Amino acid sequence: MGGPVGRSSTPGEGTRSRVRRADQLGWDETLYEGDGDGPGTGGGDNAAGRSGSRGARSTESRGEGGRRAAKGRRGNGGGARGRSSRRAPKSTKWRVLRWSACVLAVLILATGGAGYLYYEHLNSNIKKEDLTLGDKRMADHKANAAGQTPLNILLIGSDARDSEANQKLGGAKETFGAPPLADVQMLLHISADRSNLSVVSMPRDTMLKMPKCTSPEGEVFPASTGDVQTNQSLGRGGPGCTVATWYELTGIRIDHFMMIDFAGVVSMADAIGGVPVCVNANIHSRGRDGKGSGLKLEEGTTYVKGEQALQWLRTRYGFEDNTDLGRAKAQHQYMNAMIRELRKGTKLTDPAKLMNLAEAATNALTVDKGLDTVKKLYDLAEEFKKVPTKRITMSTMPNVYGTGTNKGRVYPKAGDAEQLFRMVRDDVPLDGKASKRKPEEPKDASAPVGEIAVAVRNGTATDALGAAPGRAGEVAEQLKNAGFAKTTVDPNNVTGAARTAIQYPSADLEGDAQAVAKALGIPLSQVTKSTDVSGISLAVGADWREDGTYPVSKGTEKTPDSAGALNGEKKDACMTVNPNYTW
């Protein structure tokens, strides 16, 4: 592993087996066979997708497009001029299409018998699945001083070709019926006080350990012994395994998930209306080898919706260095612009359009069982509304590219990735505007430190590095110097741990475990109850390979530069076009 962020893998376009590798054919852009029967000539890049997949039709074949704002000409997504009848969606008409508005209309309609039946119809549209399929119980949130807790929602983009619409949009006939891949993975973190929102994207090429997952039907998917590409998690029983995989890597509790497929993106983008996106040069995401989404736009700002919005979200070839990292930036730009558009107005008054949006939204989403009604989705939308746009921050998991057989795949960047995850776990805003907080104090009384027994083990080993020699002994010495006389070293357990953690088996030892954390400067969010230990156990993780105090305790709460943070109010964000994909 190592080296700067670079080129993502790009499998060839030869004959593929029905069972895909995780880097093949999904939300990634792809090539149609050119027989005239597919959806145009274009493919489509998924919102976080794979290289070489088959995608949405080109904007040229559709004649579907948006308004070109920069030079006053209307585009058709294919760079055509002179379509004066094409206009940007009027802000007074479309800009407030959002969950809160659509559900408000539904609730008004529900005052009558027919309205109630329609409300129940919308509820029946929503597809529900288990939140997590993993064995590990996710740790509870730590409430702030006001008793408030954060909300974490995982957004998943599925590349499933399980319907005629998805097959038409996704292409790649050889993948029809194959297990779906989670090619888009974004964590939305709403702070406990609802003052800020942080978004963390994970590249679909990320290599990590998969936890054991058990499908709702009882099929068991064993924990992986080696690294597996993260987008394969969806095929291991469903979105609940993607949730379990995120928790395994990050330690962040996931409260809900929302999953959407190709057709869902198109229907929702149409219902929302045009969203302004920007490119710094003319772009046509179609190379000589056929790779690309088919997206074709003129330089400047264009309003995109429907299939053209899907193309934007899937475009990889043509943005920056043709990697998932550029694609993630394009997704962040679209999401920020969409939020700004929706917040410009007050409410929609056209019931028919509201009902269309309600239908599109409830049909498009698969959610966990905690979001199984329109009312619950409305309540969640109300929480989102509390966050001002200027406090929204988009980011990407810091990463480095692998070597050898994993060249082109990415791994979490040591230090930076864990810093980002820790900030989310500890509810620290990514925009650097954290209010001054008092140091965390243990909530429960502890026994005298001299009577607290602690077993310290060395968990500093990683896939690339062996265990750092002597780390358990060094940390144990720090504890003894702090008065924890009953500290011992466990020499037999050297299982790697991504982050330093303290576990305790029962509630009566919680205060003692927190006292250990306070003595070492370890955040209390890394102290958890576990049935896997019989006493207080401290695992010195890969984030503490060097001697000295725990790194987080001496660092500032700052988002790593490698996360590529983008503020929600940055209206001049514009994607850099790769010179090989301009026209």
C-alpha positions as CSV (number, residue, x, y, z in Angstrom):
1,M,0.0,0.0,0.0
2,G,1.1,3.6,-0.2
3,G,1.7,6.4,-2.6
4,P,-0.5,9.3,-3.5
5,V,-4.1,8.9,-4.6
6,G,-3.9,7.8,-8.2
7,R,-5.6,6.0,-11.0
8,S,-8.4,3.6,-10.2
9,S,-8.5,0.2,-11.8
10,T,-10.3,-0.1,-15.1
11,P,-11.1,-3.7,-16.1
12,G,-11.4,-4.4,-19.8
13,E,-14.5,-4.7,-21.9
14,G,-14.1,-8.3,-22.8
15,T,-16.5,-11.1,-22.1
16,R,-17.4,-11.3,-18.5
17,S,-18.9,-14.1,-16.4
18,R,-22.4,-13.6,-14.9
19,V,-20.8,-13.2,-11.5
20,R,-19.1,-9.8,-11.5
21,R,-16.0,-8.7,-9.8
22,A,-16.7,-5.7,-7.6
23,D,-15.0,-3.3,-9.9
24,Q,-17.1,-4.2,-12.9
25,L,-20.2,-2.7,-14.4
26,G,-22.4,-0.8,-12.1
27,W,-23.0,2.9,-11.4
28,D,-19.8,3.3,-13.3
29,E,-20.0,4.6,-16.9
30,T,-20.3,1.9,-19.6
31,L,-20.5,1.2,-23.2
32,Y,-23.6,0.0,-25.1
33,E,-23.2,-2.4,-28.0
34,G,-24.2,0.2,-30.6
35,D,-27.0,-1.8,-32.1
36,G,-29.4,1.1,-31.9
37,D,-31.7,-0.8,-29.5
38,G,-30.2,0.4,-26.3
39,P,-31.0,3.6,-24.6
40,G,-29.0,5.8,-27.0
41,T,-25.3,5.6,-27.5
42,G,-24.2,6.5,-24.0
43,G,-23.5,4.7,-20.8
44,G,-23.7,6.1,-17.4
45,D,-21.3,6.5,-14.5
46,N,-22.8,5.7,-11.2
47,A,-22.7,8.1,-8.4
48,A,-19.8,6.2,-6.9
49,G,-19.5,3.5,-9.4
50,R,-17.4,1.1,-11.2
51,S,-15.3,1.5,-14.3
52,G,-16.6,0.0,-17.5
53,S,-20.2,-0.4,-16.7
54,R,-23.1,0.2,-18.9
55,G,-25.2,3.3,-18.2
56,A,-27.7,5.9,-19.1
57,R,-28.3,7.0,-22.6
58,S,-26.4,9.9,-24.0
59,T,-27.9,13.3,-23.8
60,E,-27.5,13.7,-27.5
61,S,-29.9,10.8,-28.2
62,R,-32.4,12.0,-25.7
63,G,-32.5,15.6,-26.5
64,E,-33.0,15.9,-22.8
65,G,-31.1,18.7,-21.2
66,G,-30.8,21.7,-19.2
67,R,-30.3,25.4,-19.6
68,R,-26.9,26.6,-20.2
69,A,-26.5,29.6,-17.8
70,A,-22.9,30.7,-18.5
71,K,-23.4,31.9,-22.0
72,G,-27.2,32.3,-22.2
73,R,-27.7,29.3,-24.5
74,R,-29.8,26.3,-23.8
75,G,-28.1,22.9,-24.0
76,N,-29.7,19.6,-24.7
77,G,-27.0,17.7,-22.8
78,G,-25.3,17.3,-26.2
79,G,-24.1,20.8,-26.6
80,A,-26.8,21.7,-29.1
81,R,-27.7,25.4,-29.4
82,G,-30.8,27.4,-30.1
83,R,-33.4,25.5,-28.1
84,S,-35.0,28.6,-26.8
85,S,-38.1,26.7,-25.6
86,R,-35.9,25.0,-23.0
87,R,-35.8,26.9,-19.8
88,A,-34.4,26.3,-16.3
89,P,-37.0,25.2,-13.8
90,K,-38.6,28.3,-12.3
91,S,-37.5,28.7,-8.7
92,T,-41.0,29.6,-7.6
93,K,-42.4,26.4,-9.0
94,W,-39.9,23.6,-8.5
95,R,-37.3,24.6,-5.9
96,V,-39.1,23.5,-2.8
97,L,-39.9,19.9,-3.9
98,R,-38.6,18.1,-0.8
99,W,-39.7,15.5,1.7
100,S,-41.3,17.9,4.0
101,A,-43.4,19.5,1.3
102,C,-44.6,16.3,-0.2
103,V,-45.5,14.7,3.1
104,L,-47.3,17.8,4.3
105,A,-49.5,17.5,1.2
106,V,-50.1,13.8,1.9
107,L,-51.0,14.6,5.5
108,I,-53.5,17.2,4.4
109,L,-55.0,14.8,1.9
110,A,-55.2,12.2,4.7
111,T,-58.0,14.1,6.5
112,G,-60.5,12.4,4.3
113,G,-61.2,8.7,3.8
114,A,-59.7,8.6,0.2
115,G,-56.8,10.6,1.5
116,Y,-56.1,8.0,4.2
117,L,-56.2,5.2,1.6
118,Y,-53.7,7.2,-0.5
119,Y,-51.5,7.7,2.6
120,E,-51.5,3.9,3.2
121,H,-50.8,3.4,-0.5
122,L,-47.7,5.5,-0.2
123,N,-46.6,3.6,2.9
124,S,-47.1,0.3,1.0
125,N,-44.7,1.7,-1.8
126,I,-41.8,1.9,0.7
127,K,-39.6,-1.2,0.6
128,K,-38.2,-2.2,4.1
129,E,-35.2,-4.3,5.2
130,D,-33.3,-5.0,8.4
131,L,-31.0,-2.2,9.6
132,T,-28.0,-4.5,10.2
133,L,-27.1,-8.1,9.3
134,G,-23.9,-8.2,11.4
135,D,-23.3,-10.0,14.7
136,K,-22.0,-6.9,16.5
137,R,-24.4,-4.8,18.4
138,M,-23.7,-1.1,17.5
139,A,-22.6,1.1,20.4
140,D,-25.2,3.6,21.6
141,H,-24.7,7.3,20.9
142,K,-23.2,9.5,23.6
143,A,-25.7,12.3,24.4
144,N,-24.4,15.9,24.7
145,A,-24.9,18.1,27.7
146,A,-28.5,18.8,26.7
147,G,-29.3,15.1,26.3
148,Q,-29.4,15.3,22.5
149,T,-27.9,12.6,20.3
150,P,-26.7,12.7,16.6
151,L,-28.3,11.0,13.7
152,N,-26.3,8.9,11.2
153,I,-28.0,7.8,7.9
154,L,-26.1,5.7,5.3
155,L,-27.1,6.4,1.7
156,I,-26.5,3.5,-0.7
157,G,-26.6,3.5,-4.4
158,S,-27.4,0.0,-5.8
159,D,-26.4,-1.1,-9.3
160,A,-29.1,-3.8,-9.4
161,R,-30.4,-4.8,-12.9
162,D,-33.5,-6.3,-11.4
163,S,-36.1,-4.5,-13.4
164,E,-36.6,-3.5,-17.0
165,A,-36.0,0.2,-16.2
166,N,-32.8,-0.6,-14.3
167,Q,-31.6,-2.8,-17.1
168,K,-32.3,-0.1,-19.7
169,L,-30.5,2.5,-17.6
170,G,-27.6,0.3,-16.4
171,G,-27.0,-1.7,-19.6
172,A,-24.4,-4.5,-19.4
173,K,-26.7,-7.4,-20.3
174,E,-24.2,-10.0,-19.0
175,T,-24.7,-8.6,-15.5
176,F,-28.5,-9.0,-15.5
177,G,-29.5,-11.0,-12.5
178,A,-26.1,-10.9,-10.8
179,P,-25.8,-9.9,-7.2
180,P,-26.1,-6.1,-6.7
181,L,-23.2,-3.9,-5.6
182,A,-23.2,-0.9,-3.3
183,D,-21.4,1.4,-5.6
184,V,-22.5,4.6,-3.8
185,Q,-21.9,4.8,-0.1
186,M,-22.3,8.1,1.7
187,L,-22.7,8.6,5.5
188,L,-24.9,11.6,6.5
189,H,-24.2,12.8,10.1
190,I,-26.6,15.3,11.6
191,S,-25.1,16.7,14.8
192,A,-26.8,16.2,18.1
193,D,-27.7,19.9,18.4
194,R,-28.8,19.9,14.7
195,S,-26.5,22.8,14.0
196,N,-24.4,21.1,11.3
197,L,-24.4,18.2,8.8
198,S,-21.3,16.2,7.7
199,V,-21.2,13.9,4.7
200,V,-18.5,11.2,4.3
201,S,-18.2,9.3,1.0
202,M,-16.4,6.0,0.8
203,P,-14.9,5.1,-2.6
204,R,-16.4,1.9,-4.0
205,D,-12.9,0.6,-4.6
206,T,-12.1,0.6,-0.9
207,M,-10.5,-2.6,0.3
208,L,-11.5,-3.8,3.8
209,K,-12.4,-6.7,6.0
210,M,-16.0,-7.9,5.7
211,P,-17.9,-8.8,8.9
212,K,-20.0,-11.9,9.2
213,C,-23.5,-11.2,7.8
214,T,-26.7,-13.3,8.0
215,S,-29.4,-12.6,5.4
216,P,-33.0,-12.4,6.4
217,E,-33.5,-15.8,4.8
218,G,-30.9,-17.3,7.1
219,E,-28.0,-17.5,4.6
220,V,-24.7,-17.0,6.4
221,F,-21.8,-15.0,4.8
222,P,-18.7,-15.7,6.9
223,A,-16.3,-12.8,7.8
224,S,-13.7,-12.4,5.1
225,T,-10.2,-13.5,5.9
226,G,-8.7,-11.1,3.4
227,D,-9.5,-7.7,2.1
228,V,-12.7,-7.4,-0.1
229,Q,-13.9,-4.4,-2.1
230,T,-16.5,-2.6,-0.1
231,N,-19.2,-2.5,-2.8
232,Q,-19.6,-6.3,-2.5
233,S,-21.2,-5.9,0.9
234,L,-24.7,-5.4,-0.6
235,G,-24.6,-8.8,-2.2
236,R,-24.0,-10.4,1.2
237,G,-27.6,-10.4,2.3
238,G,-28.6,-6.9,1.5
239,P,-28.1,-3.3,2.7
240,G,-27.9,-4.4,6.3
241,C,-24.5,-6.0,5.5
242,T,-23.3,-2.7,4.1
243,V,-24.3,-1.0,7.4
244,A,-22.4,-3.7,9.3
245,T,-19.4,-3.2,7.1
246,W,-19.4,0.5,7.8
247,Y,-19.6,-0.1,11.5
248,E,-16.8,-2.6,11.4
249,L,-14.5,-0.1,9.7
250,T,-15.5,3.2,11.3
251,G,-17.0,2.4,14.7
252,I,-19.8,4.9,13.8
253,R,-23.3,3.9,14.9
254,I,-25.7,3.9,11.9
255,D,-29.2,4.8,12.8
256,H,-30.9,4.4,9.4
257,F,-30.1,3.6,5.7
258,M,-31.7,4.7,2.5
259,M,-31.0,2.8,-0.7
260,I,-31.8,3.9,-4.3
261,D,-31.2,2.3,-7.7
262,F,-30.8,3.7,-11.2
263,A,-34.5,4.2,-11.9
264,G,-35.0,5.7,-8.5
265,V,-32.4,8.4,-9.2
266,V,-34.0,9.3,-12.5
267,S,-37.6,9.5,-11.1
268,M,-36.4,11.5,-8.1
269,A,-34.3,13.9,-10.2
270,D,-37.3,14.5,-12.5
271,A,-39.6,15.1,-9.5
272,I,-37.1,17.5,-7.9
273,G,-36.5,19.5,-11.1
274,G,-33.4,20.9,-12.6
275,V,-30.2,21.2,-10.5
276,P,-27.4,23.5,-11.6
277,V,-24.0,21.9,-12.1
278,C,-20.8,23.4,-13.5
279,V,-17.9,22.3,-15.7
280,N,-14.8,24.4,-16.5
281,A,-14.7,23.2,-20.1
282,N,-17.0,21.4,-22.7
283,I,-17.2,17.8,-21.6
284,H,-18.2,14.6,-23.4
285,S,-17.8,11.5,-21.2
286,R,-17.1,9.1,-24.0
287,G,-13.6,8.0,-24.9
288,R,-12.4,6.3,-28.1
289,D,-12.5,3.0,-26.2
290,G,-16.2,3.6,-25.4
291,K,-15.7,4.3,-21.7
292,G,-17.8,7.0,-20.3
293,S,-21.3,8.0,-19.2
294,G,-22.3,9.8,-22.3
295,L,-22.6,13.0,-20.4
296,K,-22.2,16.0,-22.8
297,L,-22.3,19.5,-21.6
298,E,-21.0,22.9,-22.6
299,E,-18.6,24.9,-20.4
300,G,-20.3,26.7,-17.6
301,T,-23.5,26.0,-15.7
302,T,-26.3,23.7,-16.9
303,Y,-29.5,22.6,-15.1
304,V,-29.7,18.8,-15.2
305,K,-32.5,16.5,-14.3
306,G,-33.8,13.0,-15.0
307,E,-31.4,10.7,-16.9
308,Q,-28.9,13.6,-17.5
309,A,-28.7,14.0,-13.7
310,L,-28.0,10.2,-13.4
311,Q,-25.2,10.7,-16.0
312,W,-23.7,13.5,-14.0
313,L,-23.7,11.4,-10.8
314,R,-22.2,8.4,-12.6
315,T,-19.5,10.3,-14.6
316,R,-16.0,9.2,-13.9
317,Y,-14.2,9.4,-17.2
318,G,-14.0,13.1,-18.0
319,F,-13.7,14.5,-14.5
320,E,-10.3,15.3,-13.1
321,D,-8.1,12.2,-13.3
322,N,-10.9,9.8,-14.3
323,T,-11.1,8.2,-10.8
324,D,-13.8,7.7,-8.2
325,L,-12.4,10.6,-6.3
326,G,-13.4,13.0,-9.1
327,R,-16.8,11.4,-9.3
328,A,-17.3,11.8,-5.5
329,K,-16.6,15.5,-5.9
330,A,-19.2,15.8,-8.7
331,Q,-21.8,14.0,-6.5
332,H,-21.0,16.5,-3.7
333,Q,-21.4,19.4,-6.0
334,Y,-24.8,18.1,-7.2
335,M,-26.1,17.4,-3.6
336,N,-25.1,20.9,-2.4
337,A,-26.7,22.5,-5.4
338,M,-29.9,20.5,-5.0
339,I,-30.2,21.5,-1.3
340,R,-29.7,25.1,-2.2
341,E,-32.4,24.9,-4.9
342,L,-34.9,23.2,-2.6
343,R,-34.4,25.8,0.1
344,K,-34.9,28.9,-2.1
345,G,-38.7,28.9,-1.8
346,T,-41.4,28.2,0.7
347,K,-43.8,25.6,-0.6
348,L,-45.4,24.1,-3.7
349,T,-49.1,24.7,-4.2
350,D,-49.7,22.2,-7.1
351,P,-51.2,19.1,-5.5
352,A,-50.6,17.0,-8.6
353,K,-46.9,17.7,-8.6
354,L,-46.7,17.0,-4.9
355,M,-48.4,13.7,-5.4
356,N,-46.0,12.8,-8.2
357,L,-43.1,13.5,-6.0
358,A,-44.6,11.5,-3.2
359,E,-45.1,8.6,-5.6
360,A,-41.5,8.9,-6.9
361,A,-39.9,9.1,-3.5
362,T,-41.8,6.2,-1.9
363,N,-41.3,4.0,-4.9
364,A,-37.6,4.9,-5.3
365,L,-36.4,4.1,-1.8
366,T,-35.5,1.0,0.2
367,V,-35.1,1.9,3.8
368,D,-34.5,0.2,7.2
369,K,-37.6,-0.8,9.2
370,G,-37.2,2.3,11.4
371,L,-38.2,4.4,8.5
372,D,-41.1,2.3,7.3
373,T,-43.8,5.0,7.0
374,V,-44.2,8.4,5.3
375,K,-44.6,10.0,8.7
376,K,-41.2,8.7,9.9
377,L,-39.6,9.9,6.7
378,Y,-41.2,13.3,7.2
379,D,-39.9,13.5,10.8
380,L,-36.4,12.7,9.5
381,A,-36.7,15.4,6.8
382,E,-37.6,17.9,9.6
383,E,-34.4,17.1,11.3
384,F,-32.4,17.8,8.1
385,K,-34.3,21.1,7.7
386,K,-32.8,22.4,11.0
387,V,-29.3,22.5,9.6
388,P,-28.4,25.7,7.7
389,T,-26.8,25.3,4.3
390,K,-23.6,27.1,5.4
391,R,-23.0,24.4,8.0
392,I,-23.1,21.4,5.5
393,T,-19.8,19.9,4.7
394,M,-19.1,17.2,2.1
395,S,-16.0,15.0,2.4
396,T,-14.4,11.8,1.1
397,M,-12.7,9.2,3.2
398,P,-8.9,9.9,3.0
399,N,-7.3,7.1,1.1
400,V,-4.2,5.7,-0.6
401,Y,-3.9,3.3,-3.5
402,G,-2.7,-0.2,-3.1
403,T,0.1,-2.0,-4.9
404,G,0.6,-5.3,-6.6
405,T,-2.7,-7.2,-7.2
406,N,-4.5,-4.4,-5.5
407,K,-3.1,-1.7,-7.6
408,G,-5.9,0.8,-8.4
409,R,-7.9,-0.2,-5.3
410,V,-7.9,2.1,-2.3
411,Y,-7.3,1.7,1.4
412,P,-8.2,4.1,4.3
413,K,-5.2,6.5,4.8
414,A,-3.6,5.7,8.1
415,G,-4.2,8.5,10.6
416,D,-6.3,10.8,8.3
417,A,-9.2,8.3,7.8
418,E,-9.4,7.5,11.5
419,Q,-9.3,11.2,12.4
420,L,-12.3,11.8,10.1
421,F,-14.1,8.8,11.5
422,R,-13.3,9.9,15.1
423,M,-14.7,13.4,14.4
424,V,-18.0,11.9,13.3
425,R,-18.1,9.5,16.2
426,D,-17.5,12.4,18.6
427,D,-19.9,14.7,16.9
428,V,-17.2,17.2,15.9
429,P,-18.3,19.4,12.9
430,L,-16.1,19.0,9.8
431,D,-16.4,22.8,9.0
432,G,-14.1,23.7,11.9
433,K,-16.7,25.6,13.7
434,A,-17.0,23.5,16.8
435,S,-18.0,25.4,19.9
436,K,-15.6,25.2,22.8
437,R,-16.4,22.1,24.7
438,K,-15.5,21.1,28.2
439,P,-13.2,18.0,28.4
440,E,-15.2,14.8,28.7
441,E,-15.7,13.6,32.2
442,P,-16.6,10.0,33.2
443,K,-20.3,9.9,34.0
444,D,-20.1,7.1,36.5
445,A,-18.0,6.9,39.6
446,S,-15.1,4.5,39.5
447,A,-13.3,2.5,42.1
448,P,-9.9,3.8,43.4
449,V,-7.5,3.5,40.4
450,G,-5.2,1.3,42.4
451,E,-8.0,-1.3,42.5
452,I,-8.9,-1.3,38.8
453,A,-7.6,-4.3,36.9
454,V,-6.8,-3.6,33.3
455,A,-5.5,-6.0,30.6
456,V,-3.5,-4.3,27.8
457,R,-3.0,-6.0,24.5
458,N,-1.1,-5.0,21.3
459,G,-3.5,-4.5,18.4
460,T,-1.3,-2.3,16.3
461,A,-0.9,-4.8,13.4
462,T,-2.3,-3.8,10.0
463,D,-2.6,-5.5,6.7
464,A,0.7,-3.8,5.6
465,L,2.5,-3.7,8.9
466,G,3.2,-6.1,11.7
467,A,2.5,-5.3,15.3
468,A,4.7,-2.5,16.7
469,P,7.0,-4.2,19.2
470,G,6.4,-3.4,22.9
471,R,3.4,-1.2,22.5
472,A,1.2,-3.0,25.0
473,G,4.0,-2.9,27.6
474,E,4.6,0.8,27.0
475,V,1.0,1.7,27.5
476,A,0.7,-0.5,30.5
477,E,3.6,1.4,32.0
478,Q,1.8,4.7,31.5
479,L,-1.2,3.3,33.4
480,K,1.0,2.1,36.2
481,N,2.6,5.5,36.5
482,A,-1.0,6.9,36.7
483,G,-1.7,4.7,39.7
484,F,-3.3,1.7,38.0
485,A,-1.2,-0.8,39.9
486,K,-3.2,-3.9,38.7
487,T,-2.4,-3.3,35.0
488,T,-1.2,-6.4,33.1
489,V,-0.2,-7.2,29.6
490,D,-2.0,-9.8,27.5
491,P,0.8,-11.3,25.3
492,N,-1.4,-13.8,23.5
493,N,-4.0,-11.6,21.8
494,V,-2.4,-9.6,19.0
495,T,-5.4,-9.3,16.7
496,G,-5.2,-6.0,14.8
497,A,-7.5,-3.1,15.8
498,A,-7.9,0.0,13.6
499,R,-8.4,2.2,16.6
500,T,-7.5,2.1,20.3
501,A,-10.5,0.9,22.3
502,I,-11.4,0.0,25.8
503,Q,-14.1,-2.6,26.5
504,Y,-15.8,-3.7,29.7
505,P,-18.2,-6.6,30.3
506,S,-20.9,-5.2,32.6
507,A,-22.4,-1.9,33.7
508,D,-20.8,-1.9,37.1
509,L,-17.4,-1.6,35.4
510,E,-18.3,1.3,33.1
511,G,-17.0,4.0,35.4
512,D,-13.7,2.1,35.9
513,A,-13.3,1.7,32.1
514,Q,-13.9,5.4,31.6
515,A,-11.3,6.2,34.3
516,V,-8.8,4.3,32.3
517,A,-9.7,6.3,29.2
518,K,-9.4,9.6,31.0
519,A,-6.0,8.7,32.4
520,L,-4.7,8.1,28.8
521,G,-6.5,10.8,27.0
522,I,-8.7,8.4,25.0
523,P,-12.1,9.7,23.9
524,L,-15.0,8.2,25.9
525,S,-16.7,7.4,22.7
526,Q,-14.0,4.6,22.4
527,V,-15.2,3.0,25.6
528,T,-17.8,0.3,25.0
529,K,-19.6,-2.6,26.6
530,S,-18.8,-6.0,25.2
531,T,-19.6,-9.6,26.0
532,D,-16.3,-10.6,24.4
533,V,-14.3,-9.6,27.5
534,S,-14.4,-10.8,31.1
535,G,-12.8,-7.7,32.5
536,I,-11.5,-4.3,31.4
537,S,-9.5,-4.7,28.2
538,L,-7.5,-2.1,26.4
539,A,-6.5,-2.7,22.8
540,V,-3.7,-0.4,21.7
541,G,-4.7,0.1,18.0
542,A,-3.0,1.0,14.8
543,D,-3.7,4.6,15.5
544,W,-1.2,4.5,18.4
545,R,1.8,2.7,17.0
546,E,4.3,5.3,18.4
547,D,5.2,5.9,22.0
548,G,3.8,8.9,23.8
549,T,0.4,10.2,24.6
550,Y,-2.6,9.1,22.6
551,P,-2.5,11.1,19.4
552,V,-6.0,12.5,19.5
553,S,-5.5,14.0,22.9
554,K,-2.8,16.3,21.6
555,G,-4.2,17.2,18.2
556,T,-6.7,19.9,17.2
557,E,-10.1,18.9,16.0
558,K,-9.4,19.6,12.3
559,T,-10.7,17.8,9.2
560,P,-7.8,16.3,7.3
561,D,-6.9,18.1,4.1
562,S,-7.0,14.8,2.3
563,A,-10.8,14.6,3.0
564,G,-11.4,17.3,0.3
565,A,-14.1,19.1,2.3
566,L,-16.6,21.2,0.4
567,N,-19.0,23.6,2.1
568,G,-22.7,23.6,1.2
569,E,-22.7,27.3,0.3
570,K,-19.9,27.2,-2.2
571,K,-21.9,28.2,-5.2
572,D,-18.9,28.6,-7.5
573,A,-17.8,25.0,-7.3
574,C,-17.0,23.7,-10.8
575,M,-15.7,20.3,-12.0
576,T,-12.4,20.2,-13.7
577,V,-12.7,18.5,-17.1
578,N,-10.0,16.0,-18.2
579,P,-8.6,17.3,-21.4
580,N,-9.0,13.9,-23.1
581,Y,-12.8,14.2,-22.7
582,T,-13.5,17.7,-24.0
583,W,-14.8,18.8,-27.3
